[in-house]
Amino acid sequence: MKLNSKKVTTQKSATELCDFLADVKNFETLMPENISKFEVIRENAFVFALKGMPEIALEVKEVEKPNKVVLGAISDKIPFTLTGNIEEVSENSSTVELHFEGEFNAMMAMMVKGPISKFIDTLASNLEQV
């Protein structure tokens, strides 16, 4: 299953935005309001939970400065990646689009598509504010 967020413009250079996304503690500021848990578990990883959903642990898998940051699930139970593709617009602004890619059976994909789409759009919208 592949999902894309809307493309948003930030008031950060591509390098600043890449550094921001590569620092996992910054994700707490991007989370939706219905977050019930957020904890940095090591330098490059965090765990979070939204109300009514299981906990998800993510770690930084790859950083290609200044254009890409890839986060991936730590657990093999729900394998997925969340990639931030960054494009420089000017010295002080850049755009970012989030790409979610996961391997789910058809039933699971039907159940999670809506909540995941909403989640990545919320992350993208919150990136506009940083």
C-alpha beads as a LAMMPS data file, in Angstrom:
LAMMPS data file: protein, C-alpha beads

130 atoms
129 bonds

1 atom types
1 bond types

-500.0 500.0 xlo xhi
-500.0 500.0 ylo yhi
-500.0 500.0 zlo zhi

Masses

1 110.0

Atoms # bond

1 1 1 0.000 0.000 0.000
2 1 1 1.366 3.409 -0.978
3 1 1 0.005 6.739 0.234
4 1 1 1.212 10.318 -0.270
5 1 1 0.555 13.400 1.811
6 1 1 -0.130 16.751 0.266
7 1 1 3.010 18.683 -0.666
8 1 1 3.566 21.531 1.791
9 1 1 5.908 24.518 1.850
10 1 1 7.966 25.262 4.948
11 1 1 9.936 28.316 5.976
12 1 1 13.120 26.272 6.345
13 1 1 15.864 25.595 3.844
14 1 1 16.064 22.027 2.535
15 1 1 19.079 21.361 4.781
16 1 1 17.314 22.744 7.882
17 1 1 14.198 20.701 7.142
18 1 1 16.241 17.545 6.559
19 1 1 18.030 18.060 9.894
20 1 1 14.672 18.690 11.592
21 1 1 13.161 15.442 10.268
22 1 1 16.311 13.426 11.029
23 1 1 16.068 14.430 14.728
24 1 1 13.391 12.081 16.093
25 1 1 12.501 14.221 19.111
26 1 1 11.068 16.836 16.706
27 1 1 8.289 14.438 15.711
28 1 1 6.515 15.126 19.001
29 1 1 5.666 18.626 17.705
30 1 1 4.293 17.155 14.459
31 1 1 1.964 14.589 16.033
32 1 1 -1.832 14.895 15.869
33 1 1 -3.773 16.161 18.888
34 1 1 -5.082 12.677 19.697
35 1 1 -1.631 11.358 20.623
36 1 1 -1.610 9.317 23.832
37 1 1 2.111 8.502 23.987
38 1 1 5.384 9.827 22.595
39 1 1 8.761 8.650 23.840
40 1 1 12.256 8.840 22.368
41 1 1 13.701 5.353 22.962
42 1 1 17.171 5.993 21.550
43 1 1 19.001 8.659 19.575
44 1 1 17.428 7.681 16.237
45 1 1 14.146 6.069 17.326
46 1 1 10.843 6.849 19.020
47 1 1 7.585 5.164 19.935
48 1 1 4.163 6.781 19.723
49 1 1 0.532 5.864 20.074
50 1 1 -2.660 7.564 19.017
51 1 1 -5.764 7.084 21.145
52 1 1 -7.357 3.747 20.304
53 1 1 -4.404 2.525 18.220
54 1 1 -1.453 0.254 19.058
55 1 1 1.975 1.694 19.779
56 1 1 4.257 2.143 16.769
57 1 1 8.033 2.345 17.021
58 1 1 9.928 4.144 14.254
59 1 1 13.615 4.647 13.603
60 1 1 15.595 6.713 11.143
61 1 1 16.692 4.277 8.432
62 1 1 18.295 6.634 5.915
63 1 1 19.181 10.309 5.504
64 1 1 20.201 11.749 2.129
65 1 1 20.989 15.371 2.911
66 1 1 19.264 17.618 2.024
67 1 1 16.584 15.765 0.039
68 1 1 15.333 12.720 1.891
69 1 1 14.696 11.259 5.341
70 1 1 13.377 7.688 5.652
71 1 1 11.791 6.397 8.847
72 1 1 10.906 2.745 9.180
73 1 1 9.007 0.545 11.574
74 1 1 11.215 -1.226 14.092
75 1 1 8.810 -4.169 14.345
76 1 1 8.536 -6.711 11.522
77 1 1 4.853 -7.275 12.383
78 1 1 3.789 -4.158 10.482
79 1 1 6.584 -3.411 8.006
80 1 1 6.393 0.102 6.559
81 1 1 8.427 3.188 5.769
82 1 1 7.636 6.881 5.955
83 1 1 9.769 8.983 3.622
84 1 1 10.034 12.757 3.607
85 1 1 11.005 13.974 0.130
86 1 1 12.356 17.511 0.350
87 1 1 12.855 20.021 -2.451
88 1 1 14.545 23.384 -2.020
89 1 1 12.422 26.313 -3.196
90 1 1 14.698 29.144 -2.095
91 1 1 17.394 29.857 0.462
92 1 1 14.765 30.058 3.229
93 1 1 12.013 27.723 2.086
94 1 1 11.464 24.194 0.873
95 1 1 8.664 21.788 0.103
96 1 1 8.141 18.350 1.574
97 1 1 5.873 15.472 0.641
98 1 1 5.510 12.424 2.873
99 1 1 5.297 8.973 1.291
100 1 1 3.992 6.014 3.274
101 1 1 4.698 2.524 1.979
102 1 1 3.648 -0.633 3.799
103 1 1 2.971 -4.271 3.161
104 1 1 -0.466 -5.215 4.419
105 1 1 -2.961 -7.893 3.506
106 1 1 -6.104 -6.625 1.769
107 1 1 -8.232 -6.642 4.942
108 1 1 -5.634 -4.744 6.988
109 1 1 -5.050 -2.269 4.138
110 1 1 -8.779 -1.442 4.058
111 1 1 -8.803 -0.836 7.817
112 1 1 -5.683 1.341 8.028
113 1 1 -5.821 3.346 4.784
114 1 1 -8.089 6.116 6.147
115 1 1 -6.334 6.600 9.507
116 1 1 -2.859 6.505 7.927
117 1 1 -3.840 9.004 5.206
118 1 1 -5.185 11.357 7.865
119 1 1 -2.068 10.847 10.003
120 1 1 0.456 11.685 7.259
121 1 1 -1.609 14.695 6.159
122 1 1 -1.567 15.941 9.766
123 1 1 2.217 15.498 9.929
124 1 1 2.579 17.429 6.657
125 1 1 0.252 20.216 7.793
126 1 1 2.166 20.540 11.060
127 1 1 5.435 20.755 9.101
128 1 1 4.108 23.956 7.507
129 1 1 4.084 25.537 10.976
130 1 1 7.704 24.752 11.979

Bonds

1 1 1 2
2 1 2 3
3 1 3 4
4 1 4 5
5 1 5 6
6 1 6 7
7 1 7 8
8 1 8 9
9 1 9 10
10 1 10 11
11 1 11 12
12 1 12 13
13 1 13 14
14 1 14 15
15 1 15 16
16 1 16 17
17 1 17 18
18 1 18 19
19 1 19 20
20 1 20 21
21 1 21 22
22 1 22 23
23 1 23 24
24 1 24 25
25 1 25 26
26 1 26 27
27 1 27 28
28 1 28 29
29 1 29 30
30 1 30 31
31 1 31 32
32 1 32 33
33 1 33 34
34 1 34 35
35 1 35 36
36 1 36 37
37 1 37 38
38 1 38 39
39 1 39 40
40 1 40 41
41 1 41 42
42 1 42 43
43 1 43 44
44 1 44 45
45 1 45 46
46 1 46 47
47 1 47 48
48 1 48 49
49 1 49 50
50 1 50 51
51 1 51 52
52 1 52 53
53 1 53 54
54 1 54 55
55 1 55 56
56 1 56 57
57 1 57 58
58 1 58 59
59 1 59 60
60 1 60 61
61 1 61 62
62 1 62 63
63 1 63 64
64 1 64 65
65 1 65 66
66 1 66 67
67 1 67 68
68 1 68 69
69 1 69 70
70 1 70 71
71 1 71 72
72 1 72 73
73 1 73 74
74 1 74 75
75 1 75 76
76 1 76 77
77 1 77 78
78 1 78 79
79 1 79 80
80 1 80 81
81 1 81 82
82 1 82 83
83 1 83 84
84 1 84 85
85 1 85 86
86 1 86 87
87 1 87 88
88 1 88 89
89 1 89 90
90 1 90 91
91 1 91 92
92 1 92 93
93 1 93 94
94 1 94 95
95 1 95 96
96 1 96 97
97 1 97 98
98 1 98 99
99 1 99 100
100 1 100 101
101 1 101 102
102 1 102 103
103 1 103 104
104 1 104 105
105 1 105 106
106 1 106 107
107 1 107 108
108 1 108 109
109 1 109 110
110 1 110 111
111 1 111 112
112 1 112 113
113 1 113 114
114 1 114 115
115 1 115 116
116 1 116 117
117 1 117 118
118 1 118 119
119 1 119 120
120 1 120 121
121 1 121 122
122 1 122 123
123 1 123 124
124 1 124 125
125 1 125 126
126 1 126 127
127 1 127 128
128 1 128 129
129 1 129 130
